[in-house]
Amino acid sequence: MDLLRSSVLTLIVFLPVVGSVIVALMPKEKEDLIKKFSIWWSLIPLLLTIWVAIDYAMNFLHGNQMAYQVRAAWIPSIGVNYHVGADGLSVPLLFLTALLTTLGLYYSARVIRKRVKEFFLLFLLLSTGMFGVFVSLDLILFYVFWEIGLVPMYFLIGIWGNPKDRPQYAAIKFFLYTLAGSIFMLLAMIGVYLSTGTFDILDAAAKGVWMNAPMFATLSFWAFFIAFAIKVPSFPFHTWLPDAHTAAPTAGSVILAGVLLKLGAYGILRVLLSLFPSQFAHFGWIVAALGVIGIVYGAFVSLAQTDLKRLIAYSSVSHMGYIMLGIGAVAVALNMKGAGARESAAMAFNGASLQMFMHGIITGALFFLVGVVYERAHTRDLKVFGGLSAVVPVYYATMMFAGFASLGLPGLAGFWAEFFTFRGAFGIVPILAVIGVIGIVITAAYILYRIIQSLFLGEYDPKRWTHWTTVFGEHAEGPTDMAFFEKVTLWPLVALMILLGLWPTPLLMYFNEAATNILSNLHF
């Protein structure tokens, strides 16, 4: 058992690389074998993340420690170590990454028809970068994994993106934005090393970064923040996201929204909050304000969209704003005294963390649902649909669950993330929280009006759209309901929306433990 605990994170991170190497060695003509192998191989990290979640809950949840740590010298001359570990913040995100990776590969096996070998190789490699970020406790290791995820996504968008949506332009824009942020991050990491003599996140936090040089501390804070804000993406760094989402293949959009955006929010909580609490407290209002702007702006722009995929892309800008509002509220609370401030900060932290997970499963499902209708209609224009509820009832019901979860309907997963975020924010930044509520109202408007009404309500006119095909490209007389593989892809996410909507405690206990541990090391 101890051997498994000491190696489990390494296995989770690097098994996908091994899988990608095996795929690279396979003949490209063996497409079915490549697809089946990739899916089955991805189940191993998924099972390991489930084991980690169970074992952590049983043995480490209340131990106030970073579990499964491995520390080994990597580049001793500059103090760089292979240092990994997991706590209540990273354990659920590891599971989310593994789940969406497996579902994305399973779905893609039925719809990807060109350059199959390269697609599945890159998808497995991408998962290594995401896993690595969530377990890295050394800044250089964190940076390496951060960059590993950049290249595969660039190619997934550029090669397998929809030709109608300028995929090469979207891929380059995504790459340049993220790379620019990475340069800022690298400079800030060097600053941390010059200040503390270490790249280790835990050691640097204990020593304090630029304690006697506030100007350098402020510059380092903003360098890190810009890198993470671009990845979130927070307003005004969001403009790459709609283009990338619209152009990406379905599984690419799922991973982009479900996991890659969370890397930025995770970096803020893991790195910024730990290393620069004083600067974070000073600039917390700005972070919270950017979050509120993102909530309202993203919701209004979503309401104006007629392209279904672009609508959901802008909805991600809005929903990631909830995370920024919660994180900003935590930062502002660092300047406040008393038990009330600590309680509100913990609530806001939990809300931001819950939103990271809930948004992953909800928006991941929504992008899968876009893929379902696009494979049949070859368009995402909401103006050409209508009345589909009568002819595709399973698709209609699945979209209803995902849409209502996205707008925060009580009883579904999205409600608790918004509840905790606003419960914490109202106790710390009440004016901003009130403004942010506008986003909830507009979210309900675009979900009900733009998606539900445009796609499903009214009378179905078979002459309105005459180019329907089946998911496998064969001509069809009209829209066909979800195929079996689409149900297998989507129903686990729907089940999680319902389960976590009715009983969020199993997930909340991880994030609350992380909130308690991280906030206990900060000064109120």
C-alpha positions as CSV (number, residue, x, y, z in Angstrom):
1,M,0.0,0.0,0.0
2,D,2.8,2.4,0.9
3,L,4.5,1.6,-2.5
4,L,1.3,2.4,-4.3
5,R,0.9,5.7,-2.4
6,S,4.4,6.8,-3.1
7,S,4.1,6.1,-6.9
8,V,0.4,6.7,-7.6
9,L,0.8,10.3,-8.7
10,T,3.7,9.5,-11.0
11,L,1.7,6.7,-12.6
12,I,-1.3,9.0,-13.1
13,V,0.9,11.7,-14.7
14,F,3.1,9.6,-17.0
15,L,0.9,6.6,-18.0
16,P,-0.7,8.7,-20.7
17,V,2.8,9.5,-22.1
18,V,3.6,5.8,-22.2
19,G,0.3,5.3,-24.0
20,S,1.1,8.0,-26.5
21,V,4.4,6.4,-27.3
22,I,2.7,3.0,-27.8
23,V,0.2,4.7,-30.2
24,A,3.1,6.3,-32.0
25,L,4.6,2.8,-32.6
26,M,1.4,1.4,-34.0
27,P,0.8,1.3,-37.8
28,K,-1.4,4.2,-38.8
29,E,-3.6,1.8,-40.8
30,K,-4.7,0.1,-37.6
31,E,-7.2,2.8,-36.7
32,D,-9.6,0.6,-34.8
33,L,-6.8,-0.8,-32.7
34,I,-5.4,2.7,-32.0
35,K,-8.8,3.9,-30.8
36,K,-9.6,0.9,-28.6
37,F,-6.1,0.9,-27.1
38,S,-6.3,4.7,-26.3
39,I,-9.7,4.3,-24.6
40,W,-8.7,1.3,-22.5
41,W,-5.4,2.8,-21.6
42,S,-7.0,6.0,-20.4
43,L,-9.1,4.0,-18.0
44,I,-6.0,3.1,-15.9
45,P,-5.4,6.8,-14.8
46,L,-9.2,7.1,-14.3
47,L,-9.2,4.1,-11.9
48,L,-6.1,5.4,-10.1
49,T,-7.7,8.8,-9.6
50,I,-10.8,7.1,-8.1
51,W,-8.5,5.1,-5.8
52,V,-6.7,8.3,-4.8
53,A,-10.1,10.0,-4.0
54,I,-11.2,7.1,-1.8
55,D,-7.9,6.6,-0.1
56,Y,-7.4,10.3,0.6
57,A,-10.9,10.6,2.1
58,M,-10.2,7.6,4.4
59,N,-6.7,8.4,5.5
60,F,-5.7,11.9,4.8
61,L,-8.7,14.2,4.7
62,H,-8.3,15.5,8.2
63,G,-4.6,15.2,8.5
64,N,-3.8,18.8,7.5
65,Q,-1.1,17.6,5.1
66,M,-0.1,17.3,1.5
67,A,-0.4,13.6,0.7
68,Y,1.3,11.2,-1.7
69,Q,4.4,13.4,-1.8
70,V,7.4,12.4,-3.8
71,R,10.6,14.6,-3.8
72,A,13.6,13.7,-5.8
73,A,16.5,15.8,-7.1
74,W,16.0,16.7,-10.8
75,I,18.5,19.6,-11.5
76,P,20.4,19.9,-8.2
77,S,22.7,22.7,-9.4
78,I,19.7,25.1,-9.4
79,G,17.6,23.4,-6.7
80,V,15.0,22.0,-9.1
81,N,13.2,18.9,-7.7
82,Y,10.7,16.4,-9.0
83,H,8.2,17.3,-6.2
84,V,4.6,16.2,-6.5
85,G,1.7,15.8,-4.0
86,A,-2.0,16.1,-3.7
87,D,-4.5,17.6,-1.3
88,G,-8.2,18.3,-1.2
89,L,-7.9,20.9,-3.9
90,S,-6.1,18.8,-6.5
91,V,-7.7,15.3,-5.8
92,P,-11.1,16.1,-7.3
93,L,-9.5,17.9,-10.3
94,L,-7.4,14.8,-11.1
95,F,-10.6,12.8,-11.2
96,L,-12.3,15.4,-13.4
97,T,-9.3,15.4,-15.8
98,A,-9.2,11.6,-16.1
99,L,-13.0,11.3,-16.6
100,L,-13.2,13.9,-19.3
101,T,-10.1,12.5,-21.0
102,T,-11.7,9.0,-21.2
103,L,-15.1,10.3,-22.3
104,G,-13.4,12.6,-24.9
105,L,-11.4,9.6,-26.3
106,Y,-14.5,7.4,-26.4
107,Y,-16.6,10.0,-28.2
108,S,-13.8,10.8,-30.6
109,A,-13.3,7.2,-31.6
110,R,-16.7,7.4,-33.4
111,V,-16.4,10.8,-35.0
112,I,-12.7,11.4,-35.8
113,R,-12.0,10.1,-39.3
114,K,-8.7,11.8,-40.4
115,R,-5.2,11.4,-39.0
116,V,-6.5,9.1,-36.3
117,K,-3.1,8.1,-35.0
118,E,-1.9,11.7,-34.5
119,F,-5.2,12.7,-32.8
120,F,-5.2,10.0,-30.1
121,L,-1.4,10.4,-29.5
122,L,-1.8,14.1,-28.9
123,F,-4.9,13.7,-26.8
124,L,-3.1,11.3,-24.4
125,L,-0.1,13.7,-24.3
126,L,-2.4,16.6,-23.4
127,S,-3.7,14.7,-20.4
128,T,-0.2,14.3,-19.0
129,G,0.2,18.1,-19.0
130,M,-3.0,18.6,-17.2
131,F,-2.4,15.9,-14.6
132,G,1.1,17.3,-14.0
133,V,0.0,20.8,-13.2
134,F,-2.5,19.6,-10.6
135,V,0.2,17.7,-8.7
136,S,3.4,19.8,-9.1
137,L,4.8,21.4,-6.0
138,D,8.0,22.7,-7.7
139,L,7.6,25.8,-9.8
140,I,9.8,24.6,-12.7
141,L,8.0,21.3,-12.8
142,F,4.7,23.2,-12.7
143,Y,5.9,25.3,-15.7
144,V,7.0,22.3,-17.7
145,F,3.7,20.6,-17.4
146,W,1.9,23.9,-18.0
147,E,3.7,24.2,-21.4
148,I,3.3,20.5,-22.3
149,G,-0.5,21.0,-22.5
150,L,0.0,24.0,-24.9
151,V,1.4,22.2,-28.0
152,P,-1.1,19.3,-28.2
153,M,-4.1,21.6,-28.0
154,Y,-2.6,23.9,-30.6
155,F,-2.5,21.0,-33.1
156,L,-5.9,19.6,-32.0
157,I,-7.5,22.9,-32.9
158,G,-5.4,23.7,-36.0
159,I,-5.6,20.2,-37.7
160,W,-8.9,18.8,-36.5
161,G,-10.8,22.0,-36.1
162,N,-13.8,22.9,-38.3
163,P,-12.6,24.4,-41.6
164,K,-15.4,26.9,-41.6
165,D,-14.2,28.5,-38.3
166,R,-10.6,29.4,-39.2
167,P,-9.0,26.7,-37.1
168,Q,-5.4,27.8,-37.9
169,Y,-6.1,31.4,-36.8
170,A,-7.8,30.2,-33.6
171,A,-4.9,27.9,-32.8
172,I,-2.3,30.5,-33.4
173,K,-4.3,33.0,-31.3
174,F,-4.6,30.4,-28.5
175,F,-0.9,29.6,-28.6
176,L,0.3,33.3,-28.6
177,Y,-1.9,34.3,-25.8
178,T,-0.9,31.4,-23.6
179,L,2.8,31.7,-24.5
180,A,2.8,35.4,-23.6
181,G,1.4,34.5,-20.2
182,S,4.0,31.8,-19.8
183,I,6.8,34.3,-20.3
184,F,5.4,36.4,-17.5
185,M,5.2,33.3,-15.3
186,L,8.7,32.3,-16.0
187,L,10.1,35.7,-15.0
188,A,8.0,35.6,-11.8
189,M,9.4,32.1,-11.0
190,I,12.9,33.4,-11.4
191,G,12.0,36.2,-9.0
192,V,10.7,33.7,-6.4
193,Y,14.0,31.8,-6.7
194,L,16.1,35.0,-6.3
195,S,14.1,35.9,-3.2
196,T,13.9,32.5,-1.4
197,G,16.6,30.4,-3.0
198,T,14.1,27.7,-3.9
199,F,11.6,26.8,-6.6
200,D,9.6,24.6,-4.2
201,I,6.1,26.1,-3.7
202,L,5.7,24.9,-0.1
203,D,9.2,26.0,1.0
204,A,8.9,29.4,-0.7
205,A,5.5,30.0,1.0
206,A,7.1,29.2,4.4
207,K,10.0,31.5,3.8
208,G,8.0,34.4,2.3
209,V,8.7,35.9,-1.1
210,W,10.2,39.4,-1.4
211,M,9.4,40.2,2.2
212,N,11.7,43.2,2.2
213,A,11.1,44.3,-1.4
214,P,7.4,45.1,-1.8
215,M,7.9,46.5,-5.4
216,F,9.4,43.2,-6.6
217,A,6.7,41.3,-4.8
218,T,4.1,43.4,-6.6
219,L,5.7,42.9,-10.0
220,S,6.0,39.1,-9.4
221,F,2.4,38.9,-8.3
222,W,1.1,40.6,-11.4
223,A,3.3,38.5,-13.7
224,F,1.9,35.4,-12.2
225,F,-1.7,36.8,-12.3
226,I,-1.5,37.8,-15.9
227,A,-0.3,34.2,-16.8
228,F,-3.1,32.6,-14.8
229,A,-5.8,35.1,-15.9
230,I,-5.1,34.5,-19.6
231,K,-5.6,30.8,-19.0
232,V,-8.9,31.2,-17.0
233,P,-9.6,33.3,-19.1
234,S,-10.5,36.4,-17.1
235,F,-11.8,39.6,-18.6
236,P,-10.1,41.3,-20.5
237,F,-7.8,38.4,-21.5
238,H,-10.7,36.3,-22.7
239,T,-10.7,37.0,-26.4
240,W,-8.8,33.9,-27.5
241,L,-11.4,31.6,-26.0
242,P,-14.5,32.0,-28.2
243,D,-12.4,31.5,-31.4
244,A,-10.6,28.4,-29.9
245,H,-13.8,26.8,-28.7
246,T,-15.7,27.4,-32.0
247,A,-12.9,26.0,-34.1
248,A,-11.9,23.0,-31.9
249,P,-13.2,19.5,-32.4
250,T,-15.8,18.5,-30.0
251,A,-13.5,16.6,-27.6
252,G,-11.0,19.4,-27.8
253,S,-13.7,21.9,-26.7
254,V,-14.7,19.6,-23.8
255,I,-11.1,19.4,-22.5
256,L,-10.5,23.0,-23.1
257,A,-13.6,24.1,-21.1
258,G,-13.6,21.2,-18.6
259,V,-10.0,21.2,-17.6
260,L,-7.6,23.6,-19.3
261,L,-9.4,26.7,-18.1
262,K,-9.2,25.3,-14.6
263,L,-5.4,25.3,-14.7
264,G,-5.4,29.1,-14.4
265,A,-7.8,29.2,-11.5
266,Y,-5.9,26.4,-9.8
267,G,-2.6,28.3,-10.2
268,I,-4.1,31.3,-8.5
269,L,-5.2,29.3,-5.5
270,R,-2.1,27.1,-5.3
271,V,0.6,29.6,-6.2
272,L,-0.6,33.2,-5.9
273,L,-2.6,32.8,-2.7
274,S,0.3,30.9,-1.0
275,L,3.3,32.9,-2.2
276,F,1.8,36.5,-2.3
277,P,-0.9,36.8,0.4
278,S,-0.1,40.4,1.2
279,Q,-0.2,41.5,-2.5
280,F,-3.3,39.4,-3.1
281,A,-5.0,41.1,-0.2
282,H,-4.1,44.5,-1.5
283,F,-5.3,43.8,-5.0
284,G,-8.2,41.5,-4.2
285,W,-10.8,44.1,-5.1
286,I,-9.4,44.2,-8.7
287,V,-9.6,40.5,-9.0
288,A,-13.2,40.4,-7.7
289,A,-14.2,43.2,-10.0
290,L,-12.7,41.5,-13.0
291,G,-14.7,38.4,-12.0
292,V,-17.9,40.4,-11.9
293,I,-17.3,42.1,-15.2
294,G,-16.7,38.6,-16.7
295,I,-19.9,37.3,-15.2
296,V,-22.1,40.0,-16.6
297,Y,-20.2,40.6,-19.9
298,G,-20.0,36.9,-20.7
299,A,-23.8,36.4,-20.0
300,F,-24.9,39.4,-22.1
301,V,-22.7,38.4,-25.1
302,S,-24.0,34.8,-24.8
303,L,-27.5,36.1,-25.1
304,A,-26.6,37.8,-28.4
305,Q,-25.1,34.6,-30.0
306,T,-26.9,32.6,-32.7
307,D,-24.0,30.0,-33.0
308,L,-24.7,27.4,-30.4
309,K,-21.0,26.6,-29.8
310,R,-20.0,30.2,-29.6
311,L,-22.8,30.8,-27.1
312,I,-21.5,28.1,-24.8
313,A,-18.0,29.4,-25.2
314,Y,-19.0,32.9,-24.0
315,S,-21.0,31.2,-21.2
316,S,-17.6,29.8,-20.0
317,V,-16.3,33.4,-19.7
318,S,-19.3,34.2,-17.6
319,H,-19.1,31.1,-15.4
320,M,-15.3,31.4,-14.9
321,G,-16.1,34.8,-13.6
322,Y,-17.8,33.2,-10.6
323,I,-14.4,31.6,-9.8
324,M,-12.6,34.9,-10.0
325,L,-15.3,36.6,-7.8
326,G,-14.8,33.9,-5.2
327,I,-11.0,34.1,-5.3
328,G,-11.1,37.9,-5.2
329,A,-13.4,37.7,-2.2
330,V,-11.0,35.5,-0.4
331,A,-8.2,37.9,-1.1
332,V,-10.2,40.9,0.2
333,A,-11.0,39.0,3.4
334,L,-7.3,38.8,4.2
335,N,-7.6,42.5,5.2
336,M,-10.6,41.9,7.5
337,K,-10.6,40.8,11.1
338,G,-12.8,38.4,13.0
339,A,-14.3,34.9,12.7
340,G,-16.9,36.2,10.2
341,A,-14.3,37.1,7.7
342,R,-12.7,33.7,8.0
343,E,-16.0,32.0,7.6
344,S,-16.9,34.1,4.5
345,A,-13.5,33.5,3.0
346,A,-13.9,29.7,3.5
347,M,-17.3,29.9,1.8
348,A,-15.9,31.9,-1.2
349,F,-13.0,29.5,-1.5
350,N,-15.3,26.5,-1.5
351,G,-17.6,28.2,-4.0
352,A,-14.7,28.9,-6.4
353,S,-13.4,25.4,-6.0
354,L,-16.8,23.8,-6.6
355,Q,-17.3,26.0,-9.6
356,M,-14.1,24.6,-11.1
357,F,-15.4,21.1,-10.8
358,M,-19.1,21.7,-11.6
359,H,-18.3,23.9,-14.6
360,G,-16.1,21.1,-15.9
361,I,-18.9,18.5,-15.9
362,I,-21.7,20.8,-17.0
363,T,-19.9,22.7,-19.8
364,G,-18.2,19.4,-20.9
365,A,-21.6,17.9,-21.4
366,L,-22.9,21.0,-23.2
367,F,-20.0,20.8,-25.7
368,F,-20.7,17.1,-26.3
369,L,-24.3,18.0,-26.9
370,V,-23.2,20.6,-29.5
371,G,-21.2,17.8,-31.2
372,V,-24.3,15.6,-31.2
373,V,-26.4,18.0,-33.2
374,Y,-23.5,19.2,-35.4
375,E,-22.7,15.7,-36.6
376,R,-26.2,15.5,-37.9
377,A,-27.1,19.0,-39.1
378,H,-23.6,20.2,-40.0
379,T,-24.6,23.6,-38.7
380,R,-24.7,25.3,-35.3
381,D,-27.0,28.2,-36.4
382,L,-29.8,28.3,-33.9
383,K,-32.0,30.1,-36.4
384,V,-32.4,27.0,-38.6
385,F,-33.7,24.7,-35.8
386,G,-36.9,24.5,-33.8
387,G,-39.4,21.9,-32.6
388,L,-36.8,19.2,-32.0
389,S,-38.3,18.1,-28.7
390,A,-40.9,16.0,-30.4
391,V,-38.4,14.1,-32.6
392,V,-35.3,13.7,-30.4
393,P,-36.7,13.3,-26.9
394,V,-33.5,11.8,-25.4
395,Y,-31.3,14.6,-26.7
396,Y,-33.9,17.1,-25.5
397,A,-33.9,15.7,-22.0
398,T,-30.1,15.5,-21.8
399,M,-29.8,19.1,-22.9
400,M,-32.5,20.2,-20.4
401,F,-30.4,18.7,-17.5
402,A,-27.2,20.3,-18.7
403,G,-28.8,23.6,-19.4
404,F,-30.7,23.8,-16.1
405,A,-27.5,22.8,-14.3
406,S,-25.6,25.6,-16.0
407,L,-28.2,28.2,-15.0
408,G,-27.9,27.0,-11.4
409,L,-31.3,25.3,-10.8
410,P,-31.5,23.9,-7.3
411,G,-31.2,20.2,-7.2
412,L,-28.5,20.2,-9.9
413,A,-24.7,20.6,-9.6
414,G,-24.4,24.3,-10.7
415,F,-26.5,25.5,-7.8
416,W,-24.1,24.8,-5.0
417,A,-21.1,26.4,-6.7
418,E,-23.0,29.6,-7.2
419,F,-24.6,29.4,-3.7
420,F,-21.3,29.1,-1.9
421,T,-19.6,31.7,-4.1
422,F,-22.2,34.3,-3.5
423,R,-22.7,33.4,0.2
424,G,-19.0,34.1,0.7
425,A,-18.9,37.2,-1.5
426,F,-21.9,38.8,0.1
427,G,-20.1,38.7,3.4
428,I,-16.9,40.4,2.0
429,V,-17.7,42.3,-1.2
430,P,-21.5,42.8,-1.1
431,I,-21.7,45.5,-3.8
432,L,-19.8,43.3,-6.3
433,A,-21.9,40.3,-5.3
434,V,-25.1,42.2,-6.0
435,I,-23.9,43.2,-9.5
436,G,-22.8,39.6,-10.1
437,V,-26.4,38.4,-9.5
438,I,-27.3,40.1,-12.8
439,G,-25.3,37.4,-14.5
440,I,-27.5,34.6,-13.0
441,V,-30.6,36.2,-14.4
442,I,-29.1,36.7,-17.9
443,T,-27.8,33.1,-17.8
444,A,-31.3,31.8,-17.3
445,A,-32.4,34.0,-20.3
446,Y,-29.9,32.6,-22.8
447,I,-30.3,29.0,-21.6
448,L,-34.1,29.2,-21.9
449,Y,-34.5,31.5,-24.8
450,R,-31.4,30.9,-27.0
451,I,-30.9,27.2,-26.4
452,I,-34.1,25.5,-25.2
453,Q,-36.6,27.6,-27.2
454,S,-34.5,27.9,-30.4
455,L,-33.6,24.2,-30.6
456,F,-36.6,22.4,-29.1
457,L,-39.8,24.4,-28.8
458,G,-42.4,25.3,-31.5
459,E,-43.5,23.1,-34.4
460,Y,-40.9,21.0,-36.2
461,D,-40.8,21.8,-39.9
462,P,-39.0,19.1,-41.9
463,K,-38.5,21.5,-44.8
464,R,-36.7,24.0,-42.6
465,W,-33.6,22.0,-42.5
466,T,-33.2,19.3,-45.2
467,H,-29.5,18.3,-44.9
468,W,-29.7,16.0,-41.9
469,T,-27.4,13.0,-41.7
470,T,-26.8,10.3,-39.1
471,V,-23.8,10.7,-36.8
472,F,-21.9,8.4,-39.2
473,G,-22.5,10.6,-42.2
474,E,-25.3,8.7,-43.9
475,H,-28.3,10.6,-45.3
476,A,-31.3,10.8,-43.0
477,E,-34.8,12.0,-43.6
478,G,-34.8,14.0,-40.4
479,P,-33.0,14.4,-37.1
480,T,-32.1,11.2,-35.4
481,D,-31.9,10.9,-31.6
482,M,-28.7,10.2,-29.6
483,A,-26.8,7.0,-30.6
484,F,-25.8,4.5,-27.9
485,F,-22.2,5.8,-27.8
486,E,-23.4,9.3,-27.3
487,K,-25.6,8.2,-24.4
488,V,-22.6,6.4,-22.8
489,T,-20.6,9.6,-23.2
490,L,-23.1,12.0,-21.7
491,W,-25.0,10.1,-19.1
492,P,-22.1,9.8,-16.6
493,L,-21.9,13.6,-16.6
494,V,-25.7,13.9,-16.2
495,A,-25.5,11.5,-13.3
496,L,-22.9,13.6,-11.6
497,M,-24.9,16.7,-12.1
498,I,-27.9,15.1,-10.4
499,L,-25.9,13.3,-7.7
500,L,-23.8,16.4,-6.7
501,G,-26.8,18.6,-7.0
502,L,-28.7,16.5,-4.4
503,W,-25.7,15.6,-2.3
504,P,-22.6,17.8,-2.7
505,T,-21.1,16.8,0.6
506,P,-18.6,14.1,-0.8
507,L,-17.1,16.7,-3.1
508,L,-17.3,19.6,-0.7
509,M,-15.4,17.8,2.0
510,Y,-12.3,17.8,-0.2
511,F,-12.5,21.5,-1.1
512,N,-13.4,22.5,2.4
513,E,-10.3,20.7,3.8
514,A,-8.1,22.5,1.3
515,A,-9.7,25.8,2.1
516,T,-9.1,25.2,5.8
517,N,-5.5,24.2,5.3
518,I,-4.6,27.0,2.9
519,L,-6.4,29.8,4.8
520,S,-5.0,28.6,8.1
521,N,-1.5,29.5,6.9
522,L,-2.5,33.0,6.0
523,H,-3.0,36.0,8.3
524,F,-6.5,37.5,8.9
